[in-house]
């Protein structure tokens, strides 16, 4: 699992093996860039148990953005998908399904093919869902400007039941937790790890950073205040104790004491 937070946009991805990891033919990956460059997340899966095909496909999309894409994001994404198709054809692999999100600022580009799916959520309310049946998504615009609290989630075929589900809505809206943890909890509840094959998931979420901080303050604020109060009390007691000790330690030793009486020495006869 990886995660990042470029400004107010948070990205994460997760691979969940099933009971037979060797049968897992899907993978998720991503690249976290710093502004002014675009970040990307991607999920890929092959029809047969061909993890090499899926890993290669996801790596092509990831590496395209790892080189640095500051403009022409949609073209870069489409070019990466074309390269995936060409590469798999040259290597004799079956067609590979891919879904990817490229994000620059608050703008995202979404591309999907085959059995991979993408869906948009707005906090705890699922707005729209789509199945990847064409290179450029038809139901959702291929270009979106995410509003505060909105998320775009990518899933492979094994996790398609998350689309529009209460599980997805429940965990994706937990702004108190990092997006990576939300994805982990979401996938854990699907119990896909007990199936023969696993699944892969990736997501982009907007505006979660500030909400997470606010949520943490609400959740742990009373403990922070209590701890601060205890520290102040302890410091006050310590200062009072030191003042008491200093006030009662005025007796000086005979050796260090100096007398104010005049000493008269006898005259030598």
N, C-alpha and C positions, 0 to 999 in steps of 0.2 A: 504494500500500500504506500502511496505517495500523496503528498498534499502540499498546497501552497496557497499564498494569499497575496496576489498582486494588487495592492490598493484595496478596493472594496470588493473585488472579485476573488472568490475562493474556488480552487479546483482540486479534485481528488479522483483516484481510480483504485480499483481493487480486483484481484483475481481470487476466486474461491474454488479450489479443487473439490471434486466429489469423492465418492468412495473409491474410485479407481482413477488416480491422478493421470495415469498414462492414457486414459480415454478422453481427457480434457482437450478439446480442440479449439478453445477460445482463449483470448488474451486481452488485457487492457494495458494501456501505456499512456504516457504523456510527457510533456516538456513544459517546465515552469520558466518563463522568460521574465526579464525585467523591462519596464517601459523604456523606450517606445516600441519594443518588440512584442509580437503576439505569442500567447501560450496556446497549447493544444492538448486535448485528451482524445483518446480513440479506443474503440473496442472492435475486435475482429474475431471471426470464427469461420471454420471451414466445414463443409458438409461431412467429410469423413474425419476420422481421428488423425488429424494432421496438424499438430501443434507448430511444426516448423513453418508451415504456410501462414498460419495466423500470426506468429511472432514476426515473420518477415514483413507481412503486410502492415502490421501496426508500427514496426520500426521505420518503414519508409515514410509514413505520415509524420511520425515523431521527428525523424531526422530532417525532414523538409523544413520544419519550423525551428529546429535546433540551429540551423544555419543562420537564422535571423530574418524574420519577416516583419517589416514595419508598415508595409502598404501592399495592396493587391492580395489581401488575405484570402478572398474567395477564389481567385485564380490559383493561388498556391495550393489551396485545399483540393481543387479539382485536378490540378496537375499531379498532385500526390496520388490521387485515386487512379488516374490514368496510368501512372507508373506502376502501381500495385497490380493492375490488371495485366499489363504488359509483362511484368516480372513473373507473375504466376503462370502465365501462358508459356513463357520461355522455359520455366522449370517443370512444366507438365503437371502443375497442381490444378485441382478442381477450383471452380470459382469461389472466391472468398467474400463473405459478407462483411461490410465495414460500416461503422457509424462514427462520426467525429465532430467535435466542436472546437473551433478556433476562436479565441477571445482576445480582443484588443480594446482596452478600456472597458466600457460597459457594452460594447457591441460584440455579438457572437455570430459566427457563421456555422450552420448545421448542415451536414451532408450525410446521407444514409443510403446503403444498398442492401438488398437481400433480406436476410432474416434478422438483422440487427435493428433495434428499435430506439426511438428517441421520443421523449415526452416532456412537456413543459408543465411546471407546477408554480403556483403562486401561494407561498406559505403552506397552509394546511389544505388549500383548495386546489384540486387538480383541474387545470383549465382545458388542455387539449392533449391528445395523444396521437401518435402516428406509427405506422409500420414502414420500414424502409423498403419501398418498392421501386424507387427511382433514384438516380444519382443525386438530384437536388430535391429536397423534401417538398412535396406538393401541399400538404395540409398546413404545416407550419412554414412561415416564410424562411427562406434560407438565410436571411439576415434579420436578427432580432436585437433590439436594445433592451437589455434586462432592466427591469425596475427593481426597486428595493424589495427583497424577499423572494424574488423569482428564481427558479432553478430550471436548468435543462439537464435531463438524466438520460444516459445511454445504457442500454442493456442488451446482452446477447439473448438468444432464443430461450435458453433455460430459465431466464429471469423475466420473461415477458409478462408474467402475471402481476408484476409490480406496477405495470402501467395502470394508472387510475385507481390503484388499491389504497386501502386505509393504511396499510403498512408504510407505503412510500410517503403518503401525506403526513403520517405521524412522525417519522424520523427526519425527513428532509426539512421540517419546520422547527427542529430543535436547535435554535440558534445558540443555545448555551453550550453546545458541543461543536467541536470542529467538524467540518464536512466529512473528513475521512472516517471519523468515528460514527457519524450518522449512516454512512454507507455500510460500514461493518455491521452495525446493529440491524440495519434493514435486511442485509443478505443473510445474517444469522437467523432471523425470524422466518425466512423462507424455507429453512432446513434443506437447502439445496446440497449441502455437504454430505447428506445421507443418500443422495442419488448417485447413480453410476458416474454421470458426468457433472461437472461443476458449471460455473458461469462467470461472466465478467461484467463489471459495471464501472461507469465513470460519470462524473457530474461537474457542473459549473453552477455556483450559487452566488447571487449578488447581495451585497449589503449585510453579510452575516457577521463581519468582524465587529462592528459597533454594537450590534444587538447581542453578540456573545458577551462582550464586556459588560453591558448593562445587565444581562441576565445573571452573570457571575456576581455582580454587586448586589443584586436583589437576593440571590441565593445565599451568599456568604457575608453580606454586609453586617449582620448582627454580630457574627463571630469576629469580624475585623474590628468593629467598634469595641466589643468586649475585651479583646486582646490589647487594644490600644489603651483602654482604661486601666487594665491590670498593670501594664508597663508603667503608666504614669504614677499609679499608687506605689509601685515598688520603688521607683526613683524618688518619690517624695519621702517614703520611709527611710531610704538610704541616706538622703540628704539630712533629714532630721537627726538620724543616729550619729552622723559625723559631726553635726553641730553640738550635740549633747556631749560627745566625747571630748571635743575641743574645749567646751566650756568647763568641763570637770577635770581637765588635765593641766591646770595652771600652776601646780606645785613644782618648783624647780629643784634640782639636786643641789646640795651644798657646794659641790665643786664648780658648778656653773653659775651659782648665785653671786651677785656683786653687791657689796654693802655700800650704803650711802654715808656711813659714819666715817669721820676723819680719823685716820690712824696717826698717832703721835709717837714717834720713835724716841727713845731716851738718848740724851747726849752722852757721848763718851767722855769720861773723866781722865 
